[in-house]
Amino acid sequence: MSSPATVKSIAIPPGTAIHAAVSGAQFFDAYEVADRHPARTALQTWLDVVARTPRWTQQLMALRNRLVRLVGLKDLGQLHDTHPLASGRIPSDASSYRVGDRVGIFLIRHLSDTEVVLGQDDKHLDVQVSLSKHCRGDAPATLAVSTVVHIHNALGQAYMAVVTPFHRRIVRAMLQRLADHGQR
């Protein structure tokens, strides 16, 4: 059995589509873990990540959705929600999706085999999340989840002040679950 994969904090990977969004952002972070399935596309890996969303994360999202409606923010639903594609069909697999389709709480902004950028914008803040896959020579394959947030006003700043510690814990937990699942 291979050693357990460790999630580590990294800089947003240069050369990724999301890297261009960092300029002017008030918040950004990235985490990396070994990629146990490097042949899977970035979107398939994202779908694997959100399919393993811990129950406590789902409960936090439900609480978030109830509370933010009180201050005029969007109820986003859950990370793993399935929505009809632009064609009206329910997606059957990652290859069914196109730029502009909804995946859980996000819209696909960029889609390639090695990176998917998903986003959600409102009048308070714009959020982008990327899952990118990396193979560097003889080094083991890795995947990175990067987040970039552009804040527009005081409500957006207050929101980020509250959710940032949860965001960091959630991303780490989801990547760790994915890595641990890949060992089995």
C-alpha positions as CSV (number, residue, x, y, z in Angstrom):
1,M,0.0,0.0,0.0
2,S,1.4,3.4,-0.9
3,S,1.9,6.1,1.7
4,P,-1.0,8.5,2.4
5,A,-1.2,11.6,0.2
6,T,-0.7,14.9,1.9
7,V,-2.6,18.0,0.9
8,K,-0.3,21.0,0.9
9,S,-0.8,24.7,0.4
10,I,0.9,26.0,-2.8
11,A,1.0,29.1,-5.0
12,I,-1.6,29.2,-7.7
13,P,0.1,27.3,-10.5
14,P,1.6,29.5,-13.2
15,G,0.3,28.8,-16.7
16,T,-3.2,27.8,-15.6
17,A,-6.2,29.6,-16.9
18,I,-7.1,30.8,-13.3
19,H,-3.7,32.3,-12.8
20,A,-4.7,35.2,-15.0
21,A,-7.6,36.0,-12.6
22,V,-5.3,36.6,-9.6
23,S,-4.5,40.2,-10.6
24,G,-6.6,42.5,-8.5
25,A,-8.0,39.7,-6.4
26,Q,-8.6,40.3,-2.7
27,F,-8.4,36.5,-1.9
28,F,-6.7,33.6,-3.5
29,D,-5.3,30.3,-2.4
30,A,-4.4,26.9,-3.8
31,Y,-3.9,23.3,-2.5
32,E,-2.2,20.4,-4.1
33,V,-2.3,16.6,-3.6
34,A,-1.0,13.6,-5.5
35,D,-3.2,12.7,-8.5
36,R,-4.0,9.0,-8.1
37,H,-5.9,9.0,-11.5
38,P,-3.9,11.2,-13.8
39,A,-5.6,9.9,-16.9
40,R,-9.0,11.3,-15.8
41,T,-9.9,14.7,-17.1
42,A,-9.9,17.7,-14.8
43,L,-13.7,17.9,-14.9
44,Q,-14.1,14.2,-14.1
45,T,-11.7,14.7,-11.2
46,W,-13.8,17.7,-10.0
47,L,-16.9,15.6,-10.2
48,D,-15.1,12.9,-8.1
49,V,-14.1,15.5,-5.6
50,V,-17.6,16.9,-5.1
51,A,-19.1,13.4,-5.1
52,R,-17.1,12.8,-1.9
53,T,-18.2,16.0,-0.2
54,P,-18.2,15.3,3.6
55,R,-21.6,15.4,5.2
56,W,-20.5,18.2,7.6
57,T,-19.6,20.3,4.5
58,Q,-23.1,19.7,3.1
59,Q,-24.6,20.8,6.4
60,L,-22.4,23.9,6.4
61,M,-23.6,24.8,2.9
62,A,-27.2,24.3,3.9
63,L,-26.7,26.6,6.9
64,R,-24.8,29.1,4.7
65,N,-27.7,29.1,2.2
66,R,-30.3,29.8,4.9
67,L,-28.3,32.6,6.5
68,V,-27.2,34.5,3.3
69,R,-30.7,34.8,2.0
70,L,-31.3,37.1,5.0
71,V,-28.7,39.6,3.7
72,G,-29.4,39.4,0.0
73,L,-26.9,36.8,-1.2
74,K,-27.7,33.8,-3.4
75,D,-28.8,30.4,-2.1
76,L,-26.3,28.4,-4.2
77,G,-27.4,24.9,-3.4
78,Q,-24.8,22.1,-2.9
79,L,-21.5,21.5,-4.5
80,H,-22.7,18.1,-5.9
81,D,-26.1,19.2,-7.2
82,T,-27.0,18.0,-10.7
83,H,-28.5,20.6,-13.1
84,P,-29.7,20.1,-16.7
85,L,-27.2,21.1,-19.3
86,A,-27.9,24.0,-21.8
87,S,-29.4,21.3,-24.1
88,G,-31.9,20.4,-21.3
89,R,-30.4,17.0,-20.8
90,I,-29.2,15.7,-17.4
91,P,-25.4,15.1,-17.7
92,S,-24.4,11.4,-17.8
93,D,-20.7,12.0,-17.4
94,A,-17.9,14.6,-17.6
95,S,-17.8,14.6,-21.4
96,S,-21.4,15.8,-21.5
97,Y,-20.4,19.3,-20.1
98,R,-19.5,22.4,-22.1
99,V,-18.4,25.9,-21.1
100,G,-21.5,27.7,-19.7
101,D,-23.1,24.6,-18.2
102,R,-23.8,24.5,-14.4
103,V,-21.9,22.1,-12.3
104,G,-23.2,22.2,-8.7
105,I,-23.0,25.7,-7.5
106,F,-20.8,26.9,-10.3
107,L,-20.8,27.7,-14.0
108,I,-18.0,26.3,-16.2
109,R,-15.8,29.1,-17.4
110,H,-12.9,27.2,-18.9
111,L,-12.7,23.5,-19.8
112,S,-9.8,21.5,-21.0
113,D,-8.5,18.0,-20.2
114,T,-6.0,19.4,-17.7
115,E,-8.0,22.3,-16.1
116,V,-11.6,23.2,-15.3
117,V,-12.4,26.7,-14.1
118,L,-15.8,27.2,-12.4
119,G,-17.3,30.4,-11.2
120,Q,-20.1,32.2,-9.6
121,D,-20.6,36.0,-9.7
122,D,-22.9,38.3,-7.8
123,K,-22.9,42.0,-6.9
124,H,-20.9,41.4,-3.8
125,L,-18.1,39.2,-5.1
126,D,-16.9,37.0,-7.9
127,V,-15.6,33.5,-7.2
128,Q,-13.6,31.3,-9.4
129,V,-12.3,27.8,-8.6
130,S,-10.0,25.8,-10.7
131,L,-9.0,22.1,-10.6
132,S,-5.8,21.6,-12.6
133,K,-3.8,18.5,-13.3
134,H,0.0,18.5,-13.5
135,C,2.6,16.1,-14.8
136,R,6.2,17.3,-14.5
137,G,8.7,14.9,-16.0
138,D,9.4,12.0,-13.8
139,A,7.7,13.6,-10.8
140,P,4.4,12.1,-9.6
141,A,1.3,13.6,-11.1
142,T,-0.5,16.1,-8.9
143,L,-3.7,18.1,-8.9
144,A,-4.3,21.5,-7.6
145,V,-7.5,23.3,-6.5
146,S,-7.1,27.1,-6.7
147,T,-9.6,29.7,-5.6
148,V,-9.7,33.4,-6.6
149,V,-12.1,35.9,-5.2
150,H,-12.7,39.5,-6.3
151,I,-14.7,41.4,-3.7
152,H,-16.9,44.3,-4.7
153,N,-18.2,45.8,-1.5
154,A,-18.4,45.7,2.3
155,L,-20.9,42.8,2.3
156,G,-18.5,40.8,0.1
157,Q,-15.7,41.6,2.6
158,A,-17.8,40.5,5.6
159,Y,-18.8,37.3,3.8
160,M,-15.2,36.4,3.0
161,A,-14.1,37.2,6.6
162,V,-16.6,34.6,7.8
163,V,-16.2,31.9,5.2
164,T,-12.4,31.9,4.6
165,P,-11.5,29.6,7.6
166,F,-14.3,27.2,6.5
167,H,-13.2,27.4,2.9
168,R,-9.7,26.3,3.7
169,R,-10.9,23.4,5.9
170,I,-13.4,22.3,3.3
171,V,-11.0,22.3,0.3
172,R,-8.3,20.4,2.3
173,A,-10.9,17.8,3.5
174,M,-12.3,17.3,0.1
175,L,-8.9,16.8,-1.5
176,Q,-7.8,14.5,1.3
177,R,-10.9,12.3,0.9
178,L,-10.2,12.1,-2.9
179,A,-6.6,11.1,-2.2
180,D,-7.5,8.6,0.4
181,H,-10.2,7.1,-1.8
182,G,-7.7,6.8,-4.7
183,Q,-5.5,4.5,-2.6
184,R,-8.2,1.8,-2.2
